[in-house]
Amino acid sequence: MLLQIRDFIQREKVVSTQQLTREFQVDEQALLPMLDCWIKKGVIYPCQEKVACQSSCFRCTTTRPLYYQYRESLT
C-alpha cells in the first residue's frame, strides 16, 4: 500500500488526508504513519493548508485535512 500511496500523490501532485482515506479506504490514524515514512525518505512533504471558504453554512468538518505534496526529484 505504501507504493500505491506514493504513486497516487505523485500523480495528483497535492492531496489531502481526506482524499487519501477515501481513495484507499483506510482510517486516518493508520494513514499518517505511512505518510511519515514517505516524508522521512524525502518523497513527499506537508504543504500549506488550503483556506476554507469562510462560509457560515457549517458543512465543513471541524478538523481540517492535512495536505501533502509530491517532491519532484532534482536530478
C-alpha positions as YAML, in Angstrom:
chain: A
units: angstrom
residues:
- id: 1
  name: MET
  ca: [0.00, 0.00, 0.00]
- id: 2
  name: LEU
  ca: [2.95, 2.35, 0.59]
- id: 3
  name: LEU
  ca: [3.83, 2.31, -3.09]
- id: 4
  name: GLN
  ca: [0.22, 2.88, -4.10]
- id: 5
  name: ILE
  ca: [0.03, 5.92, -1.81]
- id: 6
  name: ARG
  ca: [3.28, 7.30, -3.24]
- id: 7
  name: ASP
  ca: [2.08, 6.77, -6.80]
- id: 8
  name: PHE
  ca: [-1.27, 8.43, -6.06]
- id: 9
  name: ILE
  ca: [0.41, 11.50, -4.55]
- id: 10
  name: GLN
  ca: [2.86, 11.65, -7.46]
- id: 11
  name: ARG
  ca: [0.00, 11.54, -9.96]
- id: 12
  name: GLU
  ca: [-2.20, 14.10, -8.16]
- id: 13
  name: LYS
  ca: [0.71, 16.38, -7.07]
- id: 14
  name: VAL
  ca: [-1.12, 17.71, -3.96]
- id: 15
  name: VAL
  ca: [-3.53, 15.60, -1.89]
- id: 16
  name: SER
  ca: [-5.38, 15.88, 1.39]
- id: 17
  name: THR
  ca: [-5.71, 13.26, 4.06]
- id: 18
  name: GLN
  ca: [-9.42, 13.15, 3.22]
- id: 19
  name: GLN
  ca: [-8.64, 12.24, -0.40]
- id: 20
  name: LEU
  ca: [-6.24, 9.52, 0.70]
- id: 21
  name: THR
  ca: [-8.59, 7.98, 3.27]
- id: 22
  name: ARG
  ca: [-11.37, 7.92, 0.69]
- id: 23
  name: GLU
  ca: [-9.18, 6.53, -2.11]
- id: 24
  name: PHE
  ca: [-7.55, 3.77, -0.04]
- id: 25
  name: GLN
  ca: [-10.43, 3.15, 2.39]
- id: 26
  name: VAL
  ca: [-8.14, 3.43, 5.39]
- id: 27
  name: ASP
  ca: [-8.54, 5.26, 8.68]
- id: 28
  name: GLU
  ca: [-6.56, 8.49, 9.03]
- id: 29
  name: GLN
  ca: [-4.81, 7.15, 12.13]
- id: 30
  name: ALA
  ca: [-3.46, 4.25, 10.06]
- id: 31
  name: LEU
  ca: [-2.60, 6.52, 7.13]
- id: 32
  name: LEU
  ca: [-0.46, 9.07, 8.98]
- id: 33
  name: PRO
  ca: [2.43, 6.68, 9.85]
- id: 34
  name: MET
  ca: [2.59, 5.64, 6.19]
- id: 35
  name: LEU
  ca: [2.81, 9.27, 5.12]
- id: 36
  name: ASP
  ca: [5.51, 9.87, 7.74]
- id: 37
  name: CYS
  ca: [7.54, 7.11, 6.11]
- id: 38
  name: TRP
  ca: [7.50, 8.95, 2.77]
- id: 39
  name: ILE
  ca: [8.22, 12.28, 4.48]
- id: 40
  name: LYS
  ca: [11.33, 10.82, 6.15]
- id: 41
  name: LYS
  ca: [12.52, 9.48, 2.78]
- id: 42
  name: GLY
  ca: [12.05, 12.92, 1.21]
- id: 43
  name: VAL
  ca: [9.47, 11.74, -1.30]
- id: 44
  name: ILE
  ca: [6.61, 13.96, -0.06]
- id: 45
  name: TYR
  ca: [6.28, 16.90, 2.28]
- id: 46
  name: PRO
  ca: [3.45, 18.56, 4.16]
- id: 47
  name: CYS
  ca: [2.32, 21.73, 2.46]
- id: 48
  name: GLN
  ca: [0.20, 24.75, 3.26]
- id: 49
  name: GLU
  ca: [-3.41, 24.11, 4.13]
- id: 50
  name: LYS
  ca: [-5.92, 25.34, 1.62]
- id: 51
  name: VAL
  ca: [-8.06, 28.12, 3.01]
- id: 52
  name: ALA
  ca: [-11.64, 27.20, 3.88]
- id: 53
  name: CYS
  ca: [-14.41, 29.09, 2.16]
- id: 54
  name: GLN
  ca: [-15.22, 31.02, 5.37]
- id: 55
  name: SER
  ca: [-18.91, 30.38, 4.74]
- id: 56
  name: SER
  ca: [-21.37, 30.19, 7.59]
- id: 57
  name: CYS
  ca: [-23.07, 27.02, 6.33]
- id: 58
  name: PHE
  ca: [-21.10, 24.77, 8.75]
- id: 59
  name: ARG
  ca: [-20.85, 21.94, 6.23]
- id: 60
  name: CYS
  ca: [-17.10, 21.68, 6.70]
- id: 61
  name: THR
  ca: [-15.73, 19.20, 9.18]
- id: 62
  name: THR
  ca: [-14.31, 20.56, 12.40]
- id: 63
  name: THR
  ca: [-10.91, 19.00, 11.78]
- id: 64
  name: ARG
  ca: [-9.05, 20.42, 8.84]
- id: 65
  name: PRO
  ca: [-7.40, 17.98, 6.47]
- id: 66
  name: LEU
  ca: [-3.64, 17.90, 6.13]
- id: 67
  name: TYR
  ca: [-2.16, 18.41, 2.68]
- id: 68
  name: TYR
  ca: [0.87, 16.66, 1.21]
- id: 69
  name: GLN
  ca: [2.78, 17.39, -1.96]
- id: 70
  name: TYR
  ca: [5.00, 15.19, -4.07]
- id: 71
  name: ARG
  ca: [8.62, 16.34, -4.11]
- id: 72
  name: GLU
  ca: [9.90, 16.44, -7.68]
- id: 73
  name: SER
  ca: [13.38, 14.96, -7.95]
- id: 74
  name: LEU
  ca: [16.18, 17.42, -8.54]
- id: 75
  name: THR
  ca: [18.13, 15.12, -10.87]
...
